[in-house]
Structure formats: C-alpha cells, structure tokens
Amino acid sequence: MIINLKIVRVDANYCEYLRKFDSKIAYNKNEKETRPFIGILFNIGTCEYFAPLASPKSKHRKMKNQIDFFKIKNGELGAVNFNNMIPVHTNNYYLIDLNKETVTVEELKYQKLLKQQLAWLNANYHQVKNKSFRLYQLYNSGRLPENIKLRCCNFKLLEEKCLNYNT
C-alpha cells in the first residue's frame, strides 16, 4: 500500500530541542515563516520521518542525485535533503492546506510550487521511500562514506530524543 507524501510544517520548538543534541538539524524558520517539510518517508516503531524541501536554485540543476540528496524534477522544482531528515511524532507537525485561499501573488506562487513538488514526489514515491530508507540503514550500520555521514543527522539519537520530547 502506498501512503502519499504530505507537506507539513514542523514545530520550531521541537527543532530547537533536537538541535541541542545534533547541530545538523536544519533551521526551519526565517524572518517571516517556517519552511515546510515533506511527508512520511517511512515509519520505524512509533517514529515517522520527514525530510526538508529545498526551494529551486540554479545549482540544483547541475548537482547530481546522491544517497542523501534527491532532485525534484531534475532540480527544476528544488530538492529533498535526506541528510536532514528527522523523526517526528504527530504532536510535532501540522499539515499545510495547499488549497487555502492566498492573499498575495507570492503566496500563490509558493502554493503552486508546493503542489508541483508534492505531485512529483508522490509520482516518484518508491524512489523517495527507497532512498530515504537506504540512507537510514547505511548510516545506522556504519557503512556510509565518511563525507556523507558527516552531513547526516544522527537518526538513532534523534529517535530517542523524539521519544523523550513526546512522553
């Protein structure tokens, strides 16, 4: 059974908490808003995993897909940073309504981008799922090349901290 990916916002306080234990946790806020994180990649025990989206940049088109980096539509729609995926509990995020009415042209453009990213990622669900799970397994078994391991969050440690935060 395929579970569709979802666009969510992860609670900034939860990310701050995790950052105390792992400096590789991506910052998910800027001056105006929190960045969305994309949907369920896989479940491990009671943990769901989410990975941050990167907005489209010209450099994405030139970069190669790697085990911890996945271009969305060849980089045209951005990328997924699997190295920054984090375990979350349902208390740590909320779904983004991609059909809500927008006020500004910028909001409309952003909403359109998120819809395009989500549609492409869901159409390529198996690749997304397999890539995330493979990275997780290789990291935890100590079989990742050192340069990639250094870019990744400590998944097992964060699972423990996620559990502590939510109990």
N, C-alpha and C positions, 0 to 999 in steps of 0.2 A: 504494500500500500504506500502510495506517495503522499507525503504531508507537504503541502505547499509552504514555501518560504513566506515570511511575513516581514513587513517593515515595522520596526519598533523604535521607541526611544528608551534608552536605559537610564535609570535614575542616576543623576550626577553624584549624589551622596554615596551610592553603592560603589561607583567607580573610584571615588576618592578613598573609600575604605580599602578597596583592593590595591590601590596604588601604594598604600603603606607597606605592602608585602611584595609588590612586583612593580618596578619602575617602568616596565614595558607596557603597562596598561595605557591604551590610547586616551588622550584627553577627548572628552565628548561634549565639550561646550566651548563656545567662543563668546564674543561680546553680546550677541543677540539671542542665540538659541543653542539647544543641544543637537548634536548630529544624530541622525538615525543609525541604527544598527540593523543588519538584515537577519532574517528569520531562522527558524530552527534548522540547524545543520545536522545535529544528532543528539540523542539522549544517552547519558551514561548514569545509571542509577536514577537519582532524582534530579540530576542537573541537565538543563538544556544549554546548548551552546549557541552563541551569537557572534557574528563577526562584523566589524565595522566596514562600511562602504567608503570608498574614496570617490570624490567627485571627479568628473572627466578632466584630465590635464593632457597637454600635448605629449608629455613624456611617456604617458601610458601606452600610446600607440607604438612607441619604439621599444618599450620594455618587453621582456619575454615572460610568459607564464612560468611560474615556478611552483614548487610544492606549497609555498606559503603566500603566494600572490596569484590572483586569478583575474585576468582582464575581462570586463563585461563588454561583449560585442567588439572584440579586438581592441578594446580601450576606448572606443567611441563613447561609451556610457560610464566610464570610470573603471573601478576595480574593487576587488574584495581583498582585504588584508587578513588572511587566515592566521598569520603570526600573532595578531592581536585579538584573536577570538577569546571570549571569556565565558565561564559558566554563569548562568543566571537562574534565578527562581522566579516564578510568576509574580512575586512581590516586587521584583527589581526592574520591571519594564512595563510599558503600555503600548498597545497597538496604535499606529498612526492611521488616521482616517484619510485615505487617499481620494475620497470622493467629497470631502467637505468643501464648502464654498470658499474661494480665495478672495482676498481683498485687493492685492496688488498684482501687477504683471509679473514681478519677481517671484511671488508665491506661486502663481500659476505655472511658471516655467519650472520651478523646483518640483512642484507636484507632478508635472508631466515627466520630468526626469526620473523621479522615484517610481512612477508607474512603468516607465520603459525598463528601468533596471530590474524591477520586480518581475515583469513579464519575461524578460530574457533569462533571468536566473531560474525562474520556475520551469521554463522550457528546457533548461540545462541542469535540472535538479540533480540527476545522477552524478554528473561531473562535480558539482558543488559538494554533494554529500561525500563522494569518494575521496575527493581532495582533502576535505577537512578531516575526515576520519583517518586517512593515511598519515597526515601530518601529526595528528594526535598520537597515533600508535608509534610512529618512528621517534617522536620526541620522548615519549614515556619509556621506550625501550632503549634509549641512548644510541640509536642508530642514525640520527640526523647528522649531516656535516656540521662541524662546529660553527661555521659562519652563519648558517641558517638557525641553528639552535640559539645563538646569541640574540637573534632578532625576535624570538618567540617568547610569549608569556609562559610561565611555569604552570601548566594546566592542572597537574595534581595538587599543587599547593593552593591554587585558586579554588579548586573544588572544595577543599577543606575549609577555606575562608568563606566561601559562599554558604556552605552549610552552617558555619558559626554565625554568620551575619543574619541568617534567616531562621534561627531557632531561638 
